[in-house]
């Protein structure tokens, strides 16, 4: 099936990262490489990786936090440059079940036999409360009889999708070569949706029901500036509103764009009436910025202006990566 490189992005969560790496190491189908991008952690993550995980994972520690978008951008590029045939991407709070990777690769093989070249395959994620989370958008394209075709492979527990998150997504090498990398300047929130919408313009990705992961987010549920309790994260919602608006304008139908703008206006009005001026300003500024935001799609042959990165450990041999 080809060599698999797992890419894990981490920031100041060394205990959670340990759970993720232990789960990756216990896969029934081992990864040939495990690559950890440490996004300038300050909690001892780098020292832990250089100690406990020495010789078992490859670590790249950044001196500047590039956000989720920049970290995933770099991790995917490094995995691609390392020659991997598949790149399995996740945050440090994603805990795959032992057969998660095997099931993704099995699904890829079944699709290949049908002449389908999927741009990605994604696991089904559940929260710590047991509820589904990070649910991908189903492709509702109709068949020749005029009915939605999403159930065509349901007996194989494979469903076509148009957008997904990076909570256990398997990318064939060709996807990055053809469509480029996540947009690093998005920084955080929405870079995964933009990327998956981009790579499904020619055909859907697929969710694999038998590939399961736990997404142990500290705060469950969809991001919402109206209910955000962590004031340190409040400013990040600017990126969510900007990036969401940009992606909708680029990839979605006018009716969905209009619905999004109506919801943004409603959120702004509610926050204003409640006297939550800072939050209302973030919504307005982010939404307007989405209309003028024009990021460049970075391709693999583009010159990389890489920030200061230290490679703490070389990749483990394939026999030890498990």
N, C-alpha and C positions, 0 to 999 in steps of 0.2 A: 504493500500500500504506500510505501514511501516514508521518508523520515519526518517525524513530527517534532516541532519545537514549541513547547509551552511558554508563553510570554505572560508574566505576572507583574502587574504594576502595584507598587506599595508606597505608602507614606505614613510613617509614625504609627504602625500597627503591627509590631513584631510578633505579638501573641497570635493575632489573627493570621498573619503571614505564615507562621509555623503550622497552623491547622491546614492552610491551603497547600503548603509544600508537602506535608505528610500525606494528604489526599492524592496529590499528583504522583507521589512516589509509590502509592499503593494501587495504581491503575493496572487492570488486567492486561491492558495493552500498553506497555511502558512508552514514555516519551524518549526520543533519542537525546533531546536536550531540554533543560529547564532554564529559562533566562529570566532573571529578576531585574526589573528596572526600579531602583530605589530613588524616589523623587525627592532627594535632599532631606531624608529623614534625620531627626535629631534625638531619637529615643533609643539609640543603640542598635538599630536594625542592621546597619552596615557591619558592626562588630559581630553581631550574632551570625550573619551570613558568612563572614570570613572565618568564624570559628566552627559552629555546629554543622554548617552546610558546606564547608570547604571540600572541594573535589566532587560535590554532588550537584551543585547548580552553578551557573555562570551569572555573575553579578555585575551590573553597571550602576555605579552610584553617581548621581548628578550633584553638582554643587549649587544648582539653582532649581527650584521647583517649577517645572514646565507645565503644571496642571495635568489633568487626565489626558487631554488631547495631545499635548506635547510628549508625554510619557509613552502613550500608546504608539504615536507616530515613530518615535525612536526605537521602541521595542520591535515593532513590525519590520522596520528597515533592517535592524541588526539580524533578526531571524532570517529575513530574505537573503541578506548578504552572506549569511552562514550556509546557504544552500538548502535550507529546509524545504520539503515538498508541501508540508502543511504547517500552518501556524495557528496554534490554539491559544486564544487570547482571553484574559480575565483579570479582574481586580483581586486584591488580596483577601477580600471577604467572600469570595466564591469557593465553596467546598464541594468538589465533584464527587459523586458516588463512584465506587471502584470501576464500574463498567462504562462510565460516561464517555470516555474517549473511544473505546471499542465500539460503542453503539453509533457514534458519529461516523466513524470510518466505515462501519457496515452499511450505514445509510448511503454514504457516498458511493460505495461499490454497487449497491442496488440501483442507484440513479444512473451511474455510468453504464450499466448493462442495458438501461432503457434509452441510452443515447442522450442523457441529460448531463450537462456540465454545470453544476450548481456553483454560484459565486461564494456561497457560504452555507454552513450547516450550524444550527444553534441548539443548545440544550434547553430543556424546560426547567425553569427555576422556581423554587418555592422559598418563601420567607421563613424565618424562625418560628412563626406562628402556624406554619403549615399551609398557608394560602399561596396560590400562584402569584408570581411577581415577574416583572420584566417580560410581560407577554408580548410576543412579536405581532406585527400587523399581518393578518392573513391576506393573501392574494386572492381577490374575488373575480379574477378573469373568467369569462364564461366560455363554455365549450361550444361545439358546433350546433348543439340543440338549444342553446341559450340559457343553460343552467350554470351556476358557479361550479368551477372545476376543482375547488380546493380539496374535495374528498377523494380524488382519483387514486391516491396512494394511502388512503386512511388505513387500509388493512396492514400496511407496513409501518403504521404510526409515523408517517412522514407527511407533513403539510406544507404547501408552498407559502412563503411569506415575502413581504416587500420591505420590511424594516424590522430591525432587532437591536438589542443592546450588546455590549461586549461582555456579558455575563456568561462566559463559556461559549465562544463562537469559534468555529473551525474554518480557517480560510485556506483554500488551495493556493499554492504559489502563484498560479496564473492570474488570480484575482488582483493581487497587488501589482503584478506586471502590467495588467491591462488598465486598471482603474486608479492606481496610485495609492497614496496613504491618507489616513485621517488628517484633517486640517488642524495643524498644530496651534494656530492662532485662535481657534475656538476656545482654548484653555480648559474649560470644564462645562459639562452639561450639554448634551445634544450632539457631540462630535460623532458618537456611535450611530445615531439615527441618520445624520447626514451621510455618513460613509455607506451605510447599508442601503439607503435610498439610491445613492449614486451607483453602487455596484449591481443593483437589480433593475436598472433601466433596460437591459436586454433580456432579462429572464429572472425569475424569482430565486431567492434563497429558500432554505427549507428548515423547518423546526422538526426535531426528532424526539418523539414522545418518550422513547425508552432511554434517552440520555438525560440524566437528571442531576441537578446540582442544588445545593443549598446556597442562597444568597443571604448571608447573615449581616444585612445592613443594620446599623445602629438605630436608624429611624426608618421604619417600614412605611410603605405607601408612596404615592406619587408626590413629586416636589411641588410645593405650592407656597408662594410668597405670603399668602394670607395667613397660613398656619405655621410658617417657619419659626421655630423656637430658639434656634442657635443664632444669636446676633452676629457671631463671627462669620457665619456663612451667608449672611443677608446680602452682602455685596456680590456674591457669586450668582445671585439670581439675575443680575444684569446679563450675564452670558447666556443663561437659560432663555431669556426672552429674546435676546438678539439672535442667538443661534437657531431657535425654533422658527422665528419669523423668516430668517434667511432661507432655511431649508424648505419651508412651505412655499415661499415665493418661487423657489427654483424648481421644485419637483411636484407640487400638488395642483389640483384643479382649482379654478377660480372660486367655486362654491365653498371649498374648504378654507381657502385663504380668507374669504369674507367672514366665515364663521369664526375663524381664529381672531381676526381683528375685532369682531363684535365682542368676543369673550375678553379680549385685552381691554377694550374700552369699559366693559362692565366691571372688571377687576379694578381698574384705575378709579372708577367712580365710587365703588364700595370703599376702597382704601381712603379716598379723599374725604368722603362723608364721615368716616370713623376717625379722621384726624391723623391717619398714619401717613404723613406726608413723605417721609423718606422712602417707604415702600412704594407709594404711588409714583414717585419720581423714578424709581428703578424700573418699574413696569413701562412707563412712558419712554424713558431714555433707551431702554433695551429694544423695545418694539420699533422705534424710529430708526435706531442704528441698524436694525435688520434690513431696512430698505436700501441702505448705502454701503453695507458691508460687502466687500468684493475680495474675498481671500483667493489666493492662488492654490490650485490643486498641485501638490508636490508629487512628482513621479519618481520612480526609483532611479532613473538616470540623471535626475537633477542633482546639482552639486549641493551637498549638505553643509549648512553653516552650523556645525554641531557645537553645542555648549560644552563647557568643561565636564568631561566624563572620565571616571576612573574605572578601569576594569580590574576588580579585586581578585577574581578567580577565573581560570580558564574553564571551558566547558568540561563536564564530566564525560568519561567514555560512555558509549551507549549502554554497555553492560551495567554501569553503575547508576545511570540516570533513574533507574527504577528503584 
